[in-house]
Amino acid sequence: MPDGERPLTTPDGRYIIVRGRLWRASDPNLADDKRQCLVSELMAARRAVKAAADDKDALAAARDRVNTAKIALGERGPVWWHDGAPDLNKHMVETTHYGTWYRAIKQSG
């Protein structure tokens, strides 16, 4: 996917697709200001991971910040939908019930 282009999202909005793999999308029910705050924290935490380099304690703390932000965004931890559907995070899209839809999208595009 070229820089600046948004990833493909499943029809139900639960996942984005990156290189054929499902990644859980952020909870669409989050207020915009809260989402922006959490995304800012996630980006800062990712920069801290990069900056930590060889400092094991700083790296662990930065990774914990990333995880905490991703849980708050709904990308990790309990799923944000309530219909009992399983979490398919990190599954290859072709091996899930989204496979037929995905193949049709790829053929038409």
C-alpha positions in Angstrom: 0.0 0.0 0.0 1.5 3.3 -1.0 2.3 6.0 1.6 -0.8 8.0 2.6 -3.2 5.4 1.2 -5.7 4.0 3.8 -5.8 0.2 4.2 -8.8 -1.8 3.0 -11.3 -2.2 5.8 -13.7 -5.2 6.1 -17.4 -4.4 5.4 -18.2 -4.7 9.1 -15.4 -2.3 10.0 -13.8 -4.7 12.4 -10.5 -5.2 10.6 -8.1 -3.5 8.3 -6.2 -5.6 5.8 -2.4 -5.3 5.5 -0.5 -7.6 3.2 -3.4 -10.1 3.2 -3.7 -10.2 7.0 -6.5 -9.0 9.3 -5.6 -6.5 12.0 -8.3 -5.4 14.4 -9.4 -1.8 13.7 -9.9 0.8 16.4 -13.3 1.0 18.1 -15.4 3.2 16.0 -17.5 4.2 19.0 -14.6 6.1 20.6 -15.2 9.9 20.7 -13.0 11.7 18.2 -11.1 13.7 20.9 -10.4 10.5 22.9 -9.3 8.6 19.8 -6.9 11.4 18.8 -5.5 11.5 22.3 -4.9 7.7 22.3 -3.4 7.8 18.8 -1.0 10.6 19.9 0.0 8.4 22.9 0.5 5.4 20.7 2.8 7.3 18.4 4.7 8.7 21.3 5.1 5.2 22.8 6.3 3.9 19.4 8.9 6.6 19.3 9.9 5.7 22.8 10.4 2.1 21.7 12.7 3.2 18.9 14.6 5.5 21.3 15.0 2.8 24.0 17.5 0.9 21.8 19.6 -1.2 24.3 18.0 0.0 27.5 16.0 -3.1 28.5 14.0 -1.3 31.2 13.1 1.7 28.9 12.2 -0.7 26.1 9.9 -2.7 28.4 8.2 0.4 29.6 7.8 1.8 26.1 6.3 -1.5 24.9 3.9 -1.5 27.8 2.8 2.0 26.8 2.2 0.8 23.2 0.1 -2.2 24.5 -1.9 0.0 26.8 -2.7 2.5 24.0 -3.7 -0.3 21.6 -6.0 -1.9 24.3 -7.6 1.5 24.9 -8.1 2.0 21.1 -9.8 -1.5 20.9 -7.0 -2.9 18.7 -6.0 -5.4 21.4 -7.7 -6.9 24.5 -11.4 -7.6 24.6 -13.2 -7.1 21.3 -15.3 -4.0 21.0 -18.2 -5.7 19.2 -21.0 -7.4 21.1 -22.4 -10.1 18.8 -20.2 -12.9 19.9 -18.2 -13.1 16.7 -14.6 -14.4 17.3 -11.5 -12.2 17.1 -9.7 -13.0 13.8 -6.9 -10.6 14.5 -3.7 -11.6 12.6 -5.5 -14.3 10.6 -4.9 -14.4 6.8 -8.0 -12.8 5.3 -8.3 -15.6 2.7 -8.8 -18.3 5.4 -11.7 -16.5 7.1 -15.3 -15.8 6.2 -14.0 -12.6 4.6 -12.2 -14.6 1.9 -14.9 -14.5 -0.7 -15.4 -10.8 -0.3 -11.7 -10.1 -0.4 -11.1 -12.2 -3.6 -14.0 -10.3 -5.3 -12.5 -6.9 -4.2 -9.0 -8.0 -5.5 -10.5 -9.1 -8.9 -12.5 -5.9 -9.4 -9.6 -3.6 -8.5 
